[in-house]
């Protein structure tokens, strides 16, 4: 029997604006049936949630999404998808507690919606990477233009992803782990 003290669970957040693909990414990555707190959008969201870029969106996350990836016998990643709308941001402090980093998804049609997530993680010094989800028009911009638009530091990784594809999400997770480790590595003397 394996000693449980050898197990390293890592908590990773999946964040970004409304309708950017957070639930889709958690669903694509999770090896278990993910816990999703999606609810039907109601008349209350009319005029509050901008669905012009995602006109087919009918549900929204109201608490969190949860998924799991077992890397090996000693490493398990727990994915926590955050709600995107500002009325649910009060939950982010609890969700982020103990996290090693975040995947911040971006829809280039609605860049302004990712700034609260970027600001949140920068202000709390939580490592994050940018995943530009491949919505229409995402490939019309190069990395330099995205970095400028998001006012990112040079060390913040930016990667194009398809949130529907597990392999794309795994590549982004690897970038996050590498980025987080580079920020905690001892400085040579």
N, CA and C of each residue as an Amber inpcrd file, in Angstrom:
protein
   567
   0.8420000  -1.1830000   0.0000000   0.0000000   0.0000000   0.0000000
   0.8900000   1.2500000   0.0000000   0.5280000   2.2090000  -0.8160000
   1.3080000   3.4310000  -0.9810000   1.0570000   4.3970000   0.1710000
   2.1130000   5.0590000   0.6050000   2.0330000   6.0680000   1.6540000
   1.3420000   7.3160000   1.0910000   0.2230000   7.7420000   1.6620000
  -0.5460000   8.9060000   1.1850000   0.2600000  10.2010000   1.2580000
   1.3210000  10.2280000   2.0710000   2.1180000  11.4520000   2.1690000
   2.8770000  11.7240000   0.8700000   2.9610000  10.7350000  -0.0250000
   3.6390000  10.9120000  -1.3020000   2.7300000  11.5010000  -2.3680000
   1.4800000  11.7200000  -2.0770000   0.5270000  12.2610000  -3.0330000
   0.6080000  13.7850000  -3.0490000   0.7410000  14.3520000  -4.2370000
   0.8150000  15.8010000  -4.3900000  -0.3980000  16.2930000  -5.1680000
  -1.4110000  16.7780000  -4.4570000  -2.5650000  17.3390000  -5.1570000
  -2.3020000  18.8140000  -5.4810000  -2.5350000  19.2020000  -6.7110000
  -2.3580000  20.5960000  -7.1200000  -3.7030000  21.1670000  -7.5470000
  -4.0030000  22.3300000  -7.0220000  -5.2500000  23.0200000  -7.3400000
  -4.9690000  24.0700000  -8.4030000  -5.7110000  23.9940000  -9.5120000
  -5.5380000  24.9310000 -10.6170000  -6.8870000  25.5470000 -10.9480000
  -6.8770000  26.8670000 -11.1120000  -8.1080000  27.5770000 -11.4720000
  -8.1940000  27.7410000 -12.9780000  -9.4170000  27.7420000 -13.4700000
  -9.7060000  28.0560000 -14.8640000 -10.6040000  29.2800000 -14.8080000
 -10.0840000  30.4100000 -15.2910000 -10.7860000  31.6820000 -15.1190000
 -10.9030000  32.4160000 -16.4500000 -11.6390000  33.4920000 -16.4260000
 -11.8330000  34.3220000 -17.6080000 -13.2240000  34.9120000 -17.5880000
 -13.5560000  35.6040000 -18.6380000 -14.8430000  36.2770000 -18.7250000
 -16.0010000  35.3260000 -19.0060000 -17.1670000  35.9000000 -19.0770000
 -18.4100000  35.1900000 -19.3590000 -18.3450000  34.5410000 -20.7480000
 -18.6550000  33.2550000 -20.8230000 -18.7720000  32.5730000 -22.1020000
 -17.4790000  32.3630000 -22.8560000 -16.3500000  32.3320000 -22.1470000
 -15.0570000  32.2270000 -22.8170000 -14.6010000  30.7820000 -23.0220000
 -15.2690000  29.8210000 -22.3770000 -14.9230000  28.4160000 -22.5640000
 -14.3900000  27.7060000 -21.3380000 -14.5870000  28.2750000 -20.1550000
 -14.0580000  27.6660000 -18.9300000 -14.6920000  26.2960000 -18.6660000
 -16.0000000  26.2180000 -18.7060000 -16.6970000  24.9540000 -18.4710000
 -16.3270000  23.9460000 -19.5550000 -16.2370000  24.3920000 -20.7770000
 -15.8610000  23.5160000 -21.8920000 -14.4810000  22.9220000 -21.6640000
 -13.5390000  23.7320000 -21.1890000 -12.1780000  23.2430000 -20.9380000
 -12.1570000  22.2440000 -19.7870000 -12.8300000  22.5450000 -18.6870000
 -12.8810000  21.6070000 -17.5570000 -13.4970000  20.2890000 -18.0210000
 -14.5570000  20.3680000 -18.7920000 -15.2250000  19.1680000 -19.2980000
 -14.2700000  18.3580000 -20.1910000 -13.5070000  19.0320000 -21.0470000
 -12.5930000  18.3430000 -21.9590000 -11.4220000  17.6930000 -21.2230000
 -10.9560000  18.3020000 -20.1510000  -9.7700000  17.8160000 -19.4490000
 -10.0440000  16.7620000 -18.3820000 -11.1970000  16.8250000 -17.7610000
 -11.4450000  15.9940000 -16.5810000 -11.5650000  14.5160000 -16.9210000
 -10.8790000  13.6890000 -16.1260000 -10.9640000  12.2390000 -16.2940000
 -12.2100000  11.6770000 -15.6110000 -12.8100000  12.4570000 -14.7510000
 -14.0510000  12.0600000 -14.0890000 -15.1780000  12.8860000 -14.6900000
 -16.3840000  12.4610000 -14.4370000 -17.5220000  13.2910000 -14.8410000
 -17.4220000  14.5800000 -14.0240000 -17.2100000  15.7260000 -14.6900000
 -16.9970000  16.9530000 -13.9070000 -18.2600000  17.3970000 -13.1790000
 -18.0330000  18.0300000 -12.0450000 -19.1180000  18.6800000 -11.3200000
 -19.3120000  20.0360000 -11.9710000 -20.4730000  20.2650000 -12.5200000
 -20.7740000  21.5270000 -13.1810000 -21.9560000  22.1750000 -12.4800000
 -21.8530000  23.4630000 -12.2230000 -22.9600000  24.1740000 -11.5760000
 -23.6310000  25.1050000 -12.5750000 -23.7720000  24.6200000 -13.7900000
 -24.4180000  25.4280000 -14.8200000 -25.9300000  25.4460000 -14.6090000
 -26.4760000  26.6190000 -14.7940000 -27.9120000  26.8050000 -14.7000000
 -28.3960000  27.5120000 -15.9520000 -29.6450000  27.3050000 -16.2640000
 -30.2500000  28.0000000 -17.3960000 -30.1960000  29.5030000 -17.1480000
 -29.8540000  30.2390000 -18.1870000 -29.8710000  31.6940000 -18.0630000
 -31.3390000  32.1290000 -18.0450000 -31.6300000  33.1070000 -17.2210000
 -33.0100000  33.5650000 -17.0580000 -33.1490000  34.9970000 -17.5400000
 -34.3340000  35.5050000 -17.4290000 -34.5960000  36.8960000 -17.8100000
 -33.7810000  37.8670000 -16.9710000 -33.3640000  37.4380000 -15.7770000
 -32.5640000  38.2920000 -14.9030000 -31.2400000  38.6760000 -15.5520000
 -30.7230000  37.7920000 -16.3970000 -29.4300000  38.0640000 -17.0330000
 -29.5420000  38.9560000 -18.2690000 -30.7480000  39.1940000 -18.7540000
 -30.9370000  40.0510000 -19.9270000 -30.4720000  41.4670000 -19.5880000
 -29.5860000  41.9800000 -20.4280000 -29.0290000  43.3120000 -20.1930000
 -27.8480000  43.3140000 -19.2330000 -27.5900000  42.1770000 -18.5850000
 -26.4670000  42.0540000 -17.6560000 -25.3560000  41.2370000 -18.3120000
 -25.7150000  40.0920000 -18.8750000 -24.7590000  39.2100000 -19.5430000
 -24.8340000  39.4600000 -21.0420000 -23.7290000  39.8870000 -21.6120000
 -23.6660000  40.1980000 -23.0390000 -23.4440000  38.9140000 -23.8280000
 -24.4730000  38.4640000 -24.5180000 -24.3880000  37.2150000 -25.2850000
 -24.2250000  37.4530000 -26.7830000 -23.9230000  38.6740000 -27.1910000
 -23.8000000  38.9410000 -28.6330000 -22.7290000  38.0780000 -29.2870000
 -21.5920000  37.8840000 -28.6510000 -20.5140000  37.0840000 -29.2360000
 -20.7720000  35.5870000 -29.0900000 -21.6330000  35.2070000 -28.1650000
 -21.9710000  33.7990000 -27.9290000 -23.4970000  33.6470000 -27.9080000
 -24.1460000  33.8900000 -29.0500000 -25.6160000  33.9360000 -29.0770000
 -26.2960000  32.6130000 -28.7390000 -25.6000000  31.4880000 -28.8620000
 -26.2070000  30.1900000 -28.5590000 -26.0530000  29.7870000 -27.1000000
 -25.4130000  30.6260000 -26.3000000 -25.1960000  30.3020000 -24.8850000
 -26.5340000  30.3450000 -24.1420000 -26.8600000  29.2490000 -23.4870000
 -28.1370000  29.1450000 -22.7680000 -27.9650000  28.8890000 -21.2720000
 -26.7320000  28.5040000 -20.8680000 -26.4750000  28.2190000 -19.4550000
 -25.2630000  29.0170000 -19.0050000 -25.1200000  29.1320000 -17.6820000
 -23.9760000  29.8320000 -17.1170000 -23.5830000  29.1860000 -15.7910000
 -22.3160000  29.2390000 -15.4650000 -21.8140000  28.6910000 -14.2030000
 -22.1690000  29.6440000 -13.0660000 -22.7740000  29.1110000 -12.0300000
 -23.2010000  29.9680000 -10.9230000 -22.3870000  29.7490000  -9.6490000
 -21.5480000  28.7580000  -9.6130000 -20.6990000  28.5420000  -8.4330000
 -19.2940000  28.1950000  -8.8920000 -19.1130000  26.9960000  -9.4220000
 -17.8060000  26.5670000  -9.9190000 -17.9960000  25.3100000 -10.7420000
 -16.9650000  24.9780000 -11.4870000 -16.8790000  23.6830000 -12.1420000
 -15.7170000  22.9610000 -11.4720000 -15.7780000  21.6430000 -11.4370000
 -14.7130000  20.8800000 -10.8010000 -14.3950000  19.6580000 -11.6390000
 -13.0960000  19.4530000 -11.8900000 -12.6480000  18.2760000 -12.6060000
 -11.3340000  17.7920000 -12.0220000 -10.9000000  16.6190000 -12.4740000
  -9.6740000  16.0280000 -11.9440000  -8.8780000  15.3750000 -13.0660000
  -7.5470000  15.4990000 -12.9470000  -6.6330000  14.8260000 -13.8600000
  -5.5810000  14.1200000 -13.0090000  -5.4820000  12.8050000 -13.1410000
  -4.4310000  12.0580000 -12.4500000  -3.2440000  11.9870000 -13.3930000
  -2.1510000  12.6160000 -13.0020000  -0.9400000  12.6110000 -13.8220000
  -0.1930000  11.2980000 -13.6340000  -0.0040000  10.8910000 -12.3930000
   0.6050000   9.6010000 -12.0660000   0.2300000   9.2580000 -10.6250000
   0.8870000   8.2560000 -10.0380000   0.5410000   7.8110000  -8.6840000
   0.7390000   8.8760000  -7.6210000   1.5520000   9.8770000  -7.9130000
   1.8430000  10.8680000  -6.8780000   1.3220000  12.2710000  -7.1930000
   0.7800000  12.4950000  -8.3880000   0.3660000  13.8470000  -8.7720000
  -1.0400000  13.8540000  -9.3460000  -1.8980000  14.6290000  -8.7070000
  -3.2750000  14.8050000  -9.1650000  -3.5400000  16.3040000  -9.2980000
  -4.1030000  16.6860000 -10.4200000  -4.4990000  18.0800000 -10.6410000
  -5.9980000  18.2000000 -10.4160000  -6.3770000  19.1700000  -9.5930000
  -7.7870000  19.4640000  -9.3760000  -8.0850000  20.7790000 -10.0790000
  -9.0350000  20.7540000 -10.9780000  -9.4040000  21.9300000 -11.7610000
 -10.6540000  22.5730000 -11.1720000 -10.5700000  23.8640000 -10.9380000
 -11.7080000  24.6180000 -10.4290000 -12.0230000  25.7350000 -11.4170000
 -13.1310000  25.5970000 -12.1250000 -13.5580000  26.6350000 -13.0550000
 -14.3330000  27.7010000 -12.3020000 -13.9140000  28.9440000 -12.4620000
 -14.5630000  30.0590000 -11.7660000 -15.7470000  30.5740000 -12.5730000
 -16.7200000  31.1670000 -11.9030000 -17.7900000  31.8320000 -12.6540000
 -17.2420000  33.1000000 -13.2960000 -17.7650000  33.4480000 -14.4640000
 -17.2200000  34.5750000 -15.2060000 -17.8420000  35.9280000 -14.9180000
 -19.0770000  35.9610000 -14.4640000 -19.7470000  37.2420000 -14.2770000
 -19.3610000  37.9070000 -12.9560000 -19.3310000  39.2230000 -12.9870000
 -18.9000000  39.9920000 -11.8150000 -19.7650000  39.7170000 -10.5840000
 -21.0120000  39.3930000 -10.7620000 -21.8660000  39.1500000  -9.6020000
 -21.4590000  37.9020000  -8.8220000 -20.6090000  37.0510000  -9.4140000
 -20.1430000  35.8410000  -8.7360000 -18.6860000  35.9300000  -8.3020000
 -18.0260000  37.0540000  -8.5070000 -16.6060000  37.1880000  -8.1870000
 -16.2990000  37.0190000  -6.7040000 -17.2800000  37.2120000  -5.8370000
 -17.0300000  37.0510000  -4.4070000 -16.5300000  35.6410000  -4.0950000
 -16.7780000  34.6930000  -4.9650000 -16.3620000  33.3070000  -4.7420000
 -14.8910000  33.0670000  -5.0780000 -14.2730000  33.9720000  -5.8290000
 -12.9210000  33.7410000  -6.3050000 -11.9150000  33.6040000  -5.1620000
 -12.0580000  34.3860000  -4.0920000 -11.1070000  34.2870000  -2.9830000
 -11.0890000  32.8790000  -2.4010000 -12.2540000  32.3120000  -2.2220000
 -12.3250000  30.9560000  -1.6610000 -11.7840000  29.9350000  -2.6580000
 -12.1520000  30.0750000  -3.9050000 -11.6920000  29.1310000  -4.9200000
 -10.1760000  29.1950000  -5.1170000  -9.6000000  30.3750000  -5.0120000
  -8.1660000  30.5190000  -5.2810000  -7.2830000  30.1010000  -4.1060000
  -7.8540000  29.9880000  -2.9300000  -7.0560000  29.6200000  -1.7510000
  -6.3660000  28.2800000  -1.9840000  -5.0340000  28.2710000  -1.9060000
  -4.2510000  27.0580000  -2.0640000  -3.9470000  26.6750000  -3.5080000
  -4.3120000  27.5100000  -4.4410000  -4.0550000  27.1670000  -5.8460000
  -2.6000000  27.4360000  -6.2120000  -2.0960000  26.6630000  -7.1590000
  -0.7260000  26.8670000  -7.6290000  -0.6880000  27.7960000  -8.8330000
  -1.8440000  28.0380000  -9.4290000  -1.8760000  28.9220000 -10.5850000
  -3.2170000  28.8690000 -11.2910000  -3.2790000  29.6180000 -12.3960000
  -4.5460000  29.7290000 -13.1210000  -4.3300000  29.7390000 -14.6230000
  -5.3100000  29.1760000 -15.3060000  -5.4270000  29.2950000 -16.7460000
  -6.4450000  30.4010000 -16.9790000  -6.0390000  31.4830000 -17.6200000
  -6.9650000  32.5800000 -17.9110000  -7.3180000  32.4900000 -19.3900000
  -8.5750000  32.1590000 -19.6550000  -9.0280000  32.0460000 -21.0370000
  -9.4620000  33.4080000 -21.5600000  -9.1590000  33.6320000 -22.8340000
  -9.4410000  34.9190000 -23.4650000 -10.1780000  34.6790000 -24.7790000
 -11.2110000  35.4700000 -24.9970000 -11.9220000  35.5340000 -26.2720000
 -11.5420000  36.8800000 -26.8790000 -10.7730000  36.8740000 -27.9720000
 -10.2690000  38.1250000 -28.5430000 -11.3740000  39.0200000 -29.0890000
 -12.5870000  38.5150000 -29.2220000 -13.7120000  39.3630000 -29.6280000
 -14.1930000  40.2280000 -28.4680000 -13.8020000  39.8180000 -27.2430000
 -14.2430000  40.5090000 -26.0240000 -13.0870000  40.5800000 -25.0370000
 -12.0030000  41.2020000 -25.4560000 -10.7790000  41.2570000 -24.6500000
 -11.0200000  41.8620000 -23.2800000 -11.8530000  42.8680000 -23.2000000
 -12.0590000  43.5660000 -21.9320000 -12.5750000  42.6520000 -20.8260000
 -13.1940000  41.5410000 -21.1730000 -13.7510000  40.6550000 -20.1530000
 -12.7050000  39.8220000 -19.4180000 -11.4660000  39.7890000 -19.9130000
 -10.4360000  39.0020000 -19.2300000  -9.6550000  39.8300000 -18.2120000
  -9.7680000  41.1560000 -18.2690000  -8.9740000  41.9980000 -17.3740000
  -9.2430000  41.7550000 -15.8920000 -10.4850000  41.5460000 -15.4700000
 -10.6680000  41.2660000 -14.0330000  -9.9000000  40.0290000 -13.5650000
  -9.8670000  38.9880000 -14.3790000  -9.1240000  37.7740000 -13.9920000
  -7.6240000  38.0540000 -13.9530000  -7.1090000  38.7190000 -14.9610000
  -5.6790000  39.0460000 -14.9910000  -5.3190000  39.9040000 -13.7790000
  -6.1070000  40.9420000 -13.5220000  -5.8480000  41.8100000 -12.3640000
  -5.9030000  41.0240000 -11.0610000  -6.8790000  40.1320000 -10.9440000
  -7.0380000  39.3420000  -9.7270000  -5.7670000  38.5400000  -9.4370000
  -5.2820000  37.8020000 -10.4300000  -4.1150000  36.9450000 -10.2100000
  -2.8350000  37.7500000 -10.0570000  -2.7000000  38.8370000 -10.7780000
  -1.5130000  39.6860000 -10.6000000  -1.4800000  40.2980000  -9.2070000
  -2.6080000  40.8130000  -8.7460000  -2.6670000  41.4450000  -7.4220000
  -2.3750000  40.4590000  -6.2940000  -2.6580000  39.1920000  -6.5060000
  -2.4260000  38.1750000  -5.4760000  -1.1580000  37.3640000  -5.7370000
  -0.4320000  37.7480000  -6.7700000   0.8380000  37.0980000  -7.1420000
   0.6580000  35.5990000  -7.3770000  -0.4610000  35.2350000  -7.9790000
  -0.7340000  33.8500000  -8.3480000  -0.2950000  33.6790000  -9.8010000
   0.5780000  32.7200000 -10.0820000   1.0150000  32.5130000 -11.4650000
  -0.1740000  32.1860000 -12.3770000  -0.1330000  32.7110000 -13.5900000
  -1.1890000  32.4150000 -14.5550000  -0.6140000  32.4190000 -15.9580000
  -1.3150000  31.7300000 -16.8400000  -0.9880000  31.7460000 -18.2620000
  -2.2510000  32.1510000 -19.0130000  -2.0500000  32.7000000 -20.1940000
  -3.1630000  33.1210000 -21.0330000  -3.4260000  32.0510000 -22.0810000
  -4.6650000  31.6120000 -22.1680000  -5.1000000  30.6910000 -23.2130000
  -6.0620000  31.4330000 -24.1240000  -5.6120000  31.7680000 -25.3230000
  -6.4710000  32.4510000 -26.2900000  -7.3200000  31.3780000 -26.9550000
  -8.6050000  31.3590000 -26.6130000  -9.4920000  30.3420000 -27.1590000
  -9.7670000  30.6580000 -28.6280000  -9.8140000  29.6380000 -29.4520000
  -9.8970000  29.8320000 -30.8950000 -11.3180000  30.0950000 -31.3900000
 -11.8940000  31.1530000 -30.8800000 -13.1590000  31.6400000 -31.4200000
 -12.8640000  32.3070000 -32.7580000 -13.8880000  32.5820000 -33.5640000
 -13.6410000  33.2630000 -34.8440000 -12.8260000  34.5440000 -34.6430000
 -11.8090000  34.7090000 -35.4760000 -10.9620000  35.9010000 -35.4200000
  -9.7610000  35.7790000 -34.5090000  -9.6650000  34.6890000 -33.7460000
  -8.5510000  34.5430000 -32.7990000  -7.2040000  34.4770000 -33.5070000
  -7.1880000  33.9310000 -34.7000000  -5.9240000  33.7970000 -35.4150000
  -5.5660000  35.0380000 -36.2230000  -6.3900000  36.0660000 -36.1390000
  -6.1170000  37.3230000 -36.8490000  -5.0830000  38.1770000 -36.1260000
  -4.6790000  37.7690000 -34.9290000  -3.7610000  38.5540000 -34.1060000
  -2.5680000  37.6980000 -33.7170000  -1.3980000  38.3130000 -33.7050000
  -0.2160000  37.5720000 -33.2890000   0.0120000  37.7630000 -31.7850000
   0.9680000  37.0300000 -31.2620000   1.2220000  37.0650000 -29.8200000
   1.5820000  38.4670000 -29.3380000   2.3840000  39.1800000 -30.1050000
   2.7910000  40.5370000 -29.6990000   1.5820000  41.4570000 -29.5500000
   0.6420000  41.3720000 -30.4900000  -0.5660000  42.1960000 -30.4220000
  -1.4080000  41.8370000 -29.1950000  -1.4980000  40.5430000 -28.9080000
  -2.2600000  40.1030000 -27.7280000  -1.5790000  40.5900000 -26.4580000
  -0.2610000  40.4450000 -26.3850000   0.4840000  40.9180000 -25.2080000
   0.2570000  42.4080000 -24.9940000   0.3370000  43.1880000 -26.0680000
   0.1240000  44.6360000 -25.9650000  -1.2910000  44.9510000 -25.5010000
  -2.2810000  44.2720000 -26.0940000  -3.6850000  44.5360000 -25.7440000
  -3.9690000  44.2000000 -24.2860000  -3.3120000  43.1560000 -23.7610000
  -3.5540000  42.7190000 -22.3860000  -2.5610000  43.3150000 -21.3910000
  -1.6050000  44.0920000 -21.8930000  -0.5660000  44.7050000 -21.0550000
   0.1360000  43.6550000 -20.1900000   0.5430000  42.5610000 -20.8260000
   1.1740000  41.4550000 -20.1170000   2.6660000  41.6710000 -19.9520000
   3.1950000  41.1590000 -18.8680000   4.6450000  41.1780000 -18.6800000
   5.2520000  40.1540000 -19.6470000   6.5180000  40.3500000 -20.0200000
   7.1590000  39.4430000 -20.9830000   7.1940000  37.9800000 -20.5370000
   7.2200000  37.7320000 -19.2350000   7.3140000  36.3420000 -18.7670000
   5.9730000  35.6100000 -18.7000000   4.8630000  36.3110000 -18.9030000
   3.5580000  35.6530000 -18.8670000   3.3410000  34.8660000 -20.1550000
   3.1920000  33.5420000 -20.0560000   2.9800000  32.7300000 -21.2540000
   1.6250000  33.0080000 -21.9170000   1.6450000  33.0120000 -23.2440000
   0.4380000  33.1700000 -24.0610000   0.4130000  32.0090000 -25.0450000
  -0.7240000  31.3520000 -25.1350000  -0.8310000  30.2000000 -26.0260000
  -2.2400000  30.1380000 -26.5990000  -2.3560000  29.8180000 -27.8860000
  -3.6580000  29.6190000 -28.5090000  -4.1210000  28.2100000 -28.2000000
  -5.4110000  28.0760000 -27.8450000  -5.9620000  26.7650000 -27.5050000
  -7.3430000  26.6010000 -28.1230000  -7.7870000  25.3750000 -28.1490000
  -9.1740000  25.0490000 -28.4670000  -9.7100000  24.3790000 -27.2130000
 -10.5500000  25.0730000 -26.4730000 -11.0290000  24.5780000 -25.1810000
 -11.7820000  23.2630000 -25.2930000 -12.1980000  22.9030000 -26.4880000
 -12.9270000  21.6460000 -26.6840000 -11.9920000  20.4460000 -26.7560000
 -10.7080000  20.6960000 -26.9710000  -9.7310000  19.6350000 -27.1890000
  -8.8560000  19.4120000 -25.9580000  -8.8870000  18.2030000 -25.4090000
  -8.0990000  17.8960000 -24.2150000  -6.6080000  18.1300000 -24.4550000
  -6.0950000  17.7390000 -25.6010000  -4.6560000  17.8950000 -25.8560000
  -4.2370000  19.3570000 -25.8240000  -5.1030000  20.2300000 -26.2850000
  -4.8320000  21.6650000 -26.2640000  -4.7940000  22.1810000 -24.8260000
  -5.7450000  21.7350000 -24.0190000  -5.7870000  22.1280000 -22.6130000
  -4.6130000  21.5820000 -21.8230000  -4.1960000  20.3610000 -22.1220000
  -3.0500000  19.7700000 -21.4340000  -1.7810000  20.5550000 -21.7480000
  -1.6220000  20.9670000 -22.9970000  -0.4520000  21.7810000 -23.3570000
  -0.4450000  23.0870000 -22.5630000  -1.6170000  23.6800000 -22.3500000
  -1.7000000  24.9100000 -21.5640000  -1.3850000  24.6390000 -20.0890000
  -1.8540000  23.5150000 -19.5660000  -1.5300000  23.1340000 -18.1820000
  -0.0300000  22.9570000 -17.9970000   0.6290000  22.3340000 -18.9620000
   2.0810000  22.1540000 -18.8860000   2.7670000  23.5140000 -18.8400000
   2.3170000  24.4520000 -19.6680000   2.8960000  25.8110000 -19.6480000
   2.7060000  26.4560000 -18.2840000   1.5330000  26.2630000 -17.6750000
   1.2770000  26.8410000 -16.3580000   2.2150000  26.2490000 -15.3150000
   2.3590000  24.9400000 -15.2950000   3.2310000  24.3050000 -14.3070000
   4.6720000  24.7740000 -14.4950000   5.1360000  24.8270000 -15.7330000
   6.4920000  25.3210000 -15.9950000   6.6480000  26.7670000 -15.5310000
   5.6360000  27.5850000 -15.8150000   5.6750000  29.0020000 -15.4080000
   5.6860000  29.1330000 -13.8830000   4.8130000  28.3830000 -13.2170000
   4.7580000  28.4390000 -11.7510000   6.0770000  27.9840000 -11.1430000
   6.6630000  26.9190000 -11.6870000   7.9460000  26.4370000 -11.1680000
   9.0630000  27.4540000 -11.3990000   9.0350000  28.1260000 -12.5300000
  10.0810000  29.1210000 -12.8070000  10.0120000  30.3080000 -11.8470000
   8.8270000  30.5900000 -11.3540000   8.6610000  31.6930000 -10.4030000
   9.0750000  31.3140000  -8.9970000   9.1320000  30.0090000  -8.7080000
   9.4770000  29.5750000  -7.3490000  10.8770000  28.9820000  -7.2770000
  11.5210000  28.8310000  -8.4270000  12.8710000  28.2430000  -8.4340000
  13.8420000  29.1890000  -7.7200000  14.7660000  28.6180000  -6.9510000
  15.7530000  29.4770000  -6.2660000  16.6330000  30.1870000  -7.2740000
  16.9640000  31.4080000  -6.9520000  17.8430000  32.2040000  -7.8000000
  19.2740000  31.7820000  -7.5410000  20.0350000  31.4040000  -8.6000000
  21.4340000  30.9900000  -8.3800000  22.2620000  32.1480000  -7.8340000
  23.1680000  31.8250000  -6.9230000  24.0420000  32.8690000  -6.3540000
  25.4480000  32.7270000  -6.8320000
